[in-house]
Amino acid sequence: MNLENNIALVTGAGQGIGKTIALTLAQYGADVVIADINEATVSTVAHEVEAFGRRALPFVLDVVNLAACEEAIKKTIDTFGKLDILVNNAGITRDMVLLRMKEEQWDQVIAVNLKGTFNCTKAAIRYMFRNKYGRIINIASVTGAMGNPGQANYAASKAAIMGFTKAVAREYAHCGITVNAVAPGFIKTAMTDAIPDKEREAMIAMIPAQKLGMPEDVAHLVCFLASDLAAYITGQVIHVNGGLYM
Ligand code: NAD
C-alpha cells in the first residue's frame, strides 16, 4: 500500500481511532489535515504526522458547522493543492434509554455523527467531482447494524451513515470517487474506557475473538480503502469487530 502524494483530511483526528487513522495514513505516505473540535489536540497530532516526514495541517473544526467544513476543505486545497482522501470519523455518544433520552441528546448525536458526515462530504465532493478522483471513508459502527440498548440515537446515526454511504457511492462511482463505510465493533479508546468494567467484561464475552479491537485494526482497513488497491470497492460497509456481528 502506498499513499505517497495523497492528501487526506481526517475529522475527529485529535484522539482515539481518528488519531490512529491519521498517523497510519502518514506512515503509508499521505500528508494529513488533522481536523478536530478539540483545539488542544490538533497541533500535537500534526507534529506526530510530521515526525513521519509528512506534511500536516492542524485545523480546529466543528463538523456540525457546514461553513466551517467548507473552510477546512478550502484551506486544504489552498495549502496542499488537492484533496484525495476524506475520513469522516468525528463521532460522539450521549447514551440513555429511550424513555429517559432528552431531545438534546438525540439532536447532538445526529448533528455530529450524521450531519457532520453530510457536511464534510458535501464540501469535499465538489472538489473531488471536478478532479475526477476521491476516496471517502465514513466511520459507522456495529451498533448501526445490531442496535444496542441505551444507544437509539447513536445506532440511528450510524445506520443512517451506512445508507448515506451507499447513496453517495452510487451518485459518484462514475467519476472516480469511491465511498465506503467502516463499521468498528468495540475498539479500545476513550469511548470504551468510559464503559464500567462489568459492562465491558460482558461485552468482551460476546465477541468471538474474546478481546476488544485496537484502533490500528480500523486504521489499516481505512488506509486500504483509501489506496489504489481498493479502486473497485465502493458502497460497501466493512465490519471490523472480531466476529461480534456476522
Ligand atoms: P473518541 O471520543 O476517542 O474521539 C472522537 C474525536 O472526535 C475526539 O477527538 C473529539 O474531539 C472529536 N469530535 C467530537 N465532536 C466533534 C465535532 N463536532 N467536530 C469535530 N470533531 C469532533 O472516539 P473514538 O472511539 O476514537 O471514535 C471515533 C469514531 O469511531 C466515532 O465515529 C465512533 O462513533 C466510531 N466508533 C468507535 C467505536 C469504539 O469502540 N471506540 C466503535 C464503533 C465506532
Boltz pocket constraint, residues with backbone or C-beta under 6 A from the ligand:
constraints:
  - pocket:
      binder: B
      contacts: [[A, 11], [A, 12], [A, 13], [A, 14], [A, 15], [A, 16], [A, 17], [A, 18], [A, 35], [A, 36], [A, 37], [A, 38], [A, 61], [A, 62], [A, 63], [A, 64], [A, 88], [A, 89], [A, 90], [A, 91], [A, 92], [A, 112], [A, 116], [A, 139], [A, 140], [A, 141], [A, 142], [A, 183], [A, 184], [A, 185], [A, 186], [A, 187], [A, 188], [A, 189], [A, 190], [A, 191], [A, 192]]
      max_distance: 6.0
